Amino acid sequence: MDNWLVFVGLGFLALILIFPFLSIGTRPRCPECGSRKIGVQKTATGFRSSDSGEGGDARVQMQYNVKYRCNDCQVQWTATATEMQ
């Protein structure tokens, strides 16, 4: 009975130690204050299509200009992103 409690206690302790390092959510963090309260504005800047020929599915790669703004400290930054459709 005591061994079972030790294993449960060690598992719980490991979970507590690992939890802060897990990536939770997909929202970026502010580079200045670390907040996750971020506003996102995504603008399409272009696209590229690829056709496999032979009746296959055509794929479109969209290119975006993404503007981020921290709602806590008002810092703004931009990034580029691509997305397959």
Secondary structure as UniProt FT lines:
FT   HELIX           2..18
FT   HELIX           19..21
FT   TURN            31..33
FT   STRAND          38..51
FT   TURN            54..55
FT   STRAND          58..70
FT   TURN            71..73
FT   STRAND          76..84
//
